[in-house]
Amino acid sequence: MSDRYKIWDQEKAYFLTLTVVGWIDIFTRKNHKIAIIDSLRYCQREKGLIIFGYCLMPSHLHLLARSESNCSLSDILRDFKKFTSKAIIRQIMSEPESRRDWMLEYFRKEGDNLKRGTTYKFWQGGNHAEEVTSNKFFYEKLDYIHNNPVEELIVEKPEDYFFSSARNYAGLENYLEITLELVKQHIYK
């Protein structure tokens, strides 16, 4: 993995992209999306994850985030990915899923290369982390995140996508709350 996209300063805000192995469109089912949102909410409440913006696309999750606790951003993301991979694999195994067999086989084959004895690998390694170095960069990435579902023709307007902070910024209810006041105060630390 390249050093270019690593989290070097645990106190800074980062633009992050967490991607499912093989870019599999797993987040097309409501139960899988809710599992991700519930886990992000837990990380906010229990681990000090500050989310400035997010968008859950079918195969990946974009975040503008940082840690505001003794727990490093890298540790939060590691724990988040570990928990959500297990939770979603359990959902695939136990709930109706027409793609169950080939997805589990794919995740299992990806897990064969892991040293930890893990059966399945769900997330790609790394988080494609880019440090937020200016307000301009922050707002460019926020715009990119919010317009991702529009570019993919999922919705017409960013705020119409339920699994994005575009709804928060538009003053609409959302599955995951973010504290908008923190955006201006805490992009940098």
C-alpha positions in Angstrom: 0.0 0.0 0.0 1.3 3.4 -0.9 2.3 5.8 1.9 0.5 8.6 0.0 -2.9 7.7 1.3 -2.2 6.9 5.0 -3.3 8.7 8.0 -0.2 10.4 9.3 -1.6 12.9 11.8 -4.3 11.4 13.9 -5.6 14.8 15.0 -6.3 16.1 11.5 -9.5 15.8 9.4 -9.3 13.4 6.4 -11.2 12.6 3.3 -11.6 8.9 3.4 -12.9 6.2 1.0 -13.6 2.7 2.4 -14.2 0.3 -0.5 -15.6 -3.2 -0.6 -13.3 -5.8 -2.1 -13.9 -6.1 -5.8 -16.0 -3.0 -5.7 -19.0 -5.3 -5.1 -22.3 -3.4 -4.9 -23.2 -4.7 -1.5 -24.9 -1.5 -0.2 -27.9 -1.9 -2.4 -29.9 -3.6 0.4 -31.4 -1.5 3.1 -30.2 -3.9 5.9 -26.6 -3.5 4.9 -26.9 0.3 4.6 -28.5 0.5 8.1 -25.7 -1.7 9.5 -23.1 0.8 8.3 -25.1 3.8 9.6 -25.6 2.2 13.0 -21.9 1.5 13.2 -21.0 5.0 12.3 -23.4 6.3 14.9 -21.8 4.0 17.5 -18.3 5.3 16.5 -19.6 8.9 16.9 -21.1 8.2 20.3 -18.5 5.8 21.9 -15.2 6.5 20.1 -15.2 10.2 19.4 -15.6 10.0 15.6 -16.4 13.4 14.2 -18.2 13.2 10.8 -18.2 16.4 8.7 -19.7 14.7 5.6 -20.4 11.2 4.3 -22.0 9.3 1.5 -22.7 5.5 1.4 -22.5 4.4 -2.2 -23.3 0.9 -3.4 -19.7 -0.3 -3.2 -17.9 2.2 -1.0 -18.2 4.8 1.8 -16.9 8.3 1.6 -16.2 10.2 4.9 -14.9 13.6 5.8 -13.9 12.9 9.4 -11.5 13.1 12.3 -11.2 11.8 15.8 -11.9 13.9 18.8 -10.8 11.5 21.5 -7.9 9.4 22.8 -8.8 6.8 20.2 -6.9 7.5 16.9 -8.8 7.8 13.6 -6.9 4.8 12.3 -8.0 2.7 15.3 -11.6 3.9 14.9 -11.6 2.9 11.2 -9.9 -0.4 11.9 -12.6 -1.3 14.5 -15.4 0.0 12.3 -14.3 -2.1 9.3 -13.8 -5.2 11.5 -17.2 -4.9 13.1 -19.1 -4.1 9.9 -17.5 -6.8 7.8 -18.6 -9.4 10.3 -22.1 -7.9 10.7 -22.7 -7.8 7.0 -21.3 -11.3 6.3 -23.7 -12.5 9.0 -26.6 -10.7 7.3 -25.7 -12.2 4.0 -25.7 -15.7 5.5 -28.9 -15.3 7.5 -31.2 -13.0 5.5 -32.7 -13.3 2.0 -29.9 -12.5 -0.4 -30.1 -13.7 -4.0 -26.3 -13.1 -4.5 -25.3 -15.0 -1.3 -23.3 -17.9 -2.8 -21.1 -16.0 -5.2 -20.5 -13.1 -2.8 -19.5 -15.3 0.1 -17.2 -17.3 -2.2 -15.6 -14.0 -3.4 -15.1 -12.8 0.1 -13.8 -16.2 1.2 -11.2 -16.2 -1.7 -10.1 -12.7 -0.7 -9.8 -13.9 2.9 -7.5 -16.8 1.8 -4.6 -14.3 1.6 -5.1 -13.0 5.1 -2.6 -14.2 7.8 -5.0 -13.7 10.7 -7.1 -16.8 10.0 -10.0 -14.7 8.9 -12.5 -16.6 6.7 -13.8 -13.6 4.8 -12.4 -10.3 3.7 -15.0 -7.7 3.1 -13.2 -4.3 3.0 -10.2 -3.5 0.9 -7.1 -2.7 2.8 -6.4 1.0 3.6 -8.8 3.9 3.7 -7.5 6.1 0.8 -7.0 8.8 3.3 -6.3 12.4 2.1 -5.5 15.0 4.8 -7.7 18.1 4.7 -5.2 20.9 4.2 -7.5 23.8 3.4 -11.1 25.0 3.4 -11.0 24.8 -0.4 -10.0 21.2 -0.3 -12.6 20.4 2.4 -15.5 22.0 0.3 -14.3 20.4 -2.9 -14.4 16.9 -1.3 -17.7 17.6 0.4 -19.2 18.7 -3.0 -17.7 15.5 -4.5 -19.2 13.3 -1.8 -22.6 14.9 -2.0 -22.7 14.8 -5.8 -21.5 11.2 -6.1 -25.1 9.7 -6.2 -26.1 12.4 -8.7 -23.2 11.5 -11.0 -24.2 7.8 -10.7 -27.8 8.7 -11.7 -29.1 7.3 -8.4 -30.9 10.6 -7.6 -31.5 13.9 -9.3 -30.4 16.2 -6.4 -27.8 15.4 -3.7 -30.3 15.9 -0.8 -32.6 13.3 -2.2 -30.1 10.5 -1.4 -31.0 9.2 2.1 -27.5 7.8 2.9 -25.6 11.1 2.5 -24.9 14.2 4.7 -26.2 16.3 1.8 -29.6 15.9 3.6 -28.1 17.3 6.8 -26.6 20.3 5.0 -30.0 20.9 3.3 -31.7 20.9 6.8 -33.6 17.6 6.1 -33.9 14.6 8.5 -31.3 11.9 8.0 -30.4 8.5 9.3 -27.1 9.8 10.6 -26.7 13.1 12.3 -23.7 15.3 11.9 -22.9 18.4 13.9 -22.8 21.1 11.3 -21.5 23.7 13.8 -18.3 21.7 14.0 -17.6 22.0 10.3 -16.3 25.6 10.6 -14.7 25.1 14.0 -13.0 21.8 13.6 -11.8 21.2 10.1 -8.3 21.9 11.5 -7.1 21.2 15.0 
